[in-house]
Amino acid sequence: MTIIRIASGVGLLLGLASVQAAAQPQDLEGDAERGQQAAGVCVACHQADGMGMDNPGGESWPRLAGLPAAYIEKQLHDIKAGERESATMMPFANMLDDQQIADVSAYYAEMAAWPSLPTAYQPAEPEDAAVWLANRGDWAQDSMIPACNQCHGPNGQGVGESFPPLAGQHAGYLATQLQAWRDGSRHNDPNQLMAGVAERLDEAQITMIADYYASLPTTLAERDAPSSEEDAQ
């Protein structure tokens, strides 16, 4: 009898382990060529070039082109599992299996986005509030807001798999996500880092940060462009 109970217990544990393993997304290698086919349903919102669309007054669709594959993959799995709320994305994420998610993520990661940005530190004057907040933060006792670039890298170019590029992302989308982290409707960030930052931001700060990063590639390109034909040579 004891042997039977032990055997039953082991079988139950193995069964639970199998269910748990099946519930976890598989670590699959993505294929960009297959991903292009699977991404057909994404084009309507995120556009054929993966650059998305800003829709003032409505829902903005983020650019996916050039984002890290692991980041895109995590967002799709989180939406599918209900860990990230998105009524728009939920039906599309549910259409994709684990392999298709890996393939779509690889496809958009390989897609060209904005030209690479300079990595030099951008000086800021206190009156340039958006640049100051992005590069230095606001460490006043009643604010304690870290600089955005501390996690997202110089000029918001992104760092690793958890901190996506902000430069060139649509302002409407950035503002919506900051508001979602602030009100708790989005909570799939590493160690609640974004929630902790967003809850300290007011609406004016959210707007200027979103506008700043959305325009960053253009403003940096203008700053670094040769001022004359002689300079270009």
N, C-alpha and C positions, 0 to 999 in steps of 0.2 A: 504493500500500500504506500509506504513512504517513497519507494522508488518511482511509483506511478505519479505521486504528487510532485516530486522533484522534476520528473520528466515533463509533466504538464506545465509546471512553473517555467521551466526553461523554454518550452515551446511558446508560452505566452509572451515571454520577454523577447524572444526572437521575432515573434509576430509583430509586436509593438515596434521593435527596431526597424523591421521592414517597412511598416507603415510610415514611420517617421522619416526614413531615408527616402521613401517615395515622395513625401511631401516637400522635401528640400529640392530646390532647383539644381539640376545636374550641371557640373562644371564641363560645359561643352565648348569645343573650338568652333568659332563662327567662321562662316564662309561668305565673303562679300558678294560673290557672284550669285549665290543662292539668295542672299539677303536682298539684292536688288529686285528679285521677283516677289519675294514676300513683302517688300515695302510698297507694293502697288497701292495698298489701302492707305498708306501714309501720305501720299502725294497731295491729296486734296487740301490738307491743312498745312503740311510742312513743306510743300512745294517740291518740284522736281529736283531743284538744286539743294534741297535740305535746309534752306535758309529761313523757313517759316514765314510768318506774316504778323506784323503789328496791326492791331485792329482797335484804334482809339474808340473808347466807349463800349467795346465789346470784348470778347475773349481773344487773347493774343496767342498765337501758336509759336512756340520757341524754335529757334534754329537748332537742328540736330547735327548739321554738317560739322565735322571736326571735333565733336565731343568725344571723350574717352569711351571706348566700347563698354568697359566694365560699368561705367556710370549709367549709360543708357540701359544696359541690361538690368541693372539693379532697379531702375525706375519702373521698367516694364513689369518686372516680377513683383515689385511692391504694389503697383496699381492692380495687377491681377489678383494678388492676395488680399487686397483691401487695406494694405499698410499705408498707401498713399491714396487720398481721395481725388478722383477725377471722373466726373460723370461722362465727360466727352471721351476720354481715353479708355475707360473700362471695357466697352464692347470690343474695341480693336485689340486691346491687350489679351482679352479672352479668346480671340481668334487665333492667337499664336501659341504654338507649343514651345517647349524649352529650346529645341534646336532652332526654330524659326526666330526666337528672340535673340539667340546668340548670333544668327546670321544677319538679321536686320541691324543689330548693334555694330557688327563689324563693317557692314556696308556704309553706315553713316559716319563711322569713325574714320574711314578712309577717304571720305568725300572732302574735297577742298572747301575751306571756309575763307575767312579773312586772311590776308597776308600776315606772316608772323610779325609781331609787334616788338619794338625795342624793349629791352629788359632793364634799361637804366632807371634808377629811382627818379620819380617825377617830383621836383620841388613844388611846394605849395605855399601860398601866402594865406594867412588866417582869413582874409576876406573871400578867398576862393573856397567856399564852404564844402562843395562837393569833392573837390580834389583833396582838400585837407582831411575830410572824413574818410575817404577811400585810402589815403596813404598813411595817415597818422591816427585816425580815430578821434574820439572825444573822451578824454580821461577826467573830465570834471567829476566831482564827487557825486553829483546827482545824475550823471550820465553813464560813465564807465563803458563806453562803446569802443571795442577794439577796431583797428583799421581793417577794412575789407581785404586789403592786399596781404595781411598777415597769413591768411589761409588760402586765398585765391591767387596769390602770387603777384609779382610786379605787373602793373597795368592790367590786372585781372585776367591774366592769360591761363589761369588754372594750374592746379598742382595735383598730380596723381589721379587716382580714381574717385576720390571722395569730394574733391573741390573743383567743380567744373569751371571752364572759362566764363567770365562775365562780360568781357569786352566783346562788343558786337551783338550781344543778346538783345532782344527787343525790350524796350522800356516797359511796355504794358505787361509783358510776361514777368519781368523781374519784380515790378511793383506788386503784382498779384501774388507771387510766391512769398515775398517778404510779409505781406499782409496775412497770408495763410499761416506762415510760421508764427506770426505774432498772435493770431487768434486761436492757434492750436489745431487748426484743421489740416495742417501738414506737419508731420512729426517723424519723418523717416530720415532725418539727418544724423550723422555720426555723433553720438554722445550728447544729443540735444544742443549742439553748438549753435545752430542757426536760430533755434527757438530762443536761446538765451540772449542772442544779439538783437533779434527782431523785436522782442518785447520792450527793448529800450529805445527803439526808433519811433519818432512821431511821423505823421503823414508827410510833412514837408521834407523831412530827411529821407524817407522812402522814395519820394518823387525825385529828389535831386540826385540820389545815388543811382536810381534806375536810369535817369536821363544821361547821367555822366558816363556810365559804362556802355550804354547803347550807342553813344556818339564817339566813344574812345578811338576806334580805329581811324575814323575820319580826322579827328583833331590831331592825333599823333602823326598821321601821314602829312597833314598840312604843316605841322611844326617841323618835321624832318625833311620836307621837300626842299631841293635846292632853290635859292632865292633868285638865281639868274643862270643863264646858259654857261657863264664862266665857272660858277660854283659847281654846276653839273659835270663839267669837264675836270 
